[in-house]
Amino acid sequence: MNKDSADIININVIIADRPYPLKIKKSEEEDVRNAAKEINDKVKQFQQMYAAKDKQDYLAMSALMYAVQNIESQRIKNSNELNFESELSKLEQILKG
């Protein structure tokens, strides 16, 4: 057994009352379980706010919300990187000056 396969574990997570068996790296277990908890919390929140017919609707709304947050985070990250590069260029000009 190589080192990589020794690091793989089997876990079960339940999302929207449905079990999902996963094979993941041991180092990812806490993140995966926390992500599943966040999704379940968001599904419950949507269930309380909206009268959808099934959990698929809540899962779709949760996925959309997290995708929008991810896109916004990437935009902020890219903007911060551009600002950093701009400030770095200004400092280089001052040092050359």
Sequence and secondary structure as in RCSB ss.txt:
>XXXX:A:sequence
MNKDSADIININVIIADRPYPLKIKKSEEEDVRNAAKEINDKVKQFQQMYAAKDKQDYLAMSALMYAVQNIESQR
IKNSNELNFESELSKLEQILKG
>XXXX:A:secstr
  HHHHTEEEEEEEETTEEEEEEEEGGGHHHHHHHHHHHHHHHHHHHHH   SSHHHHHHHHHHHHHHHHHHHHH
HHHHHHHHHHHHHHHHHHHHH 
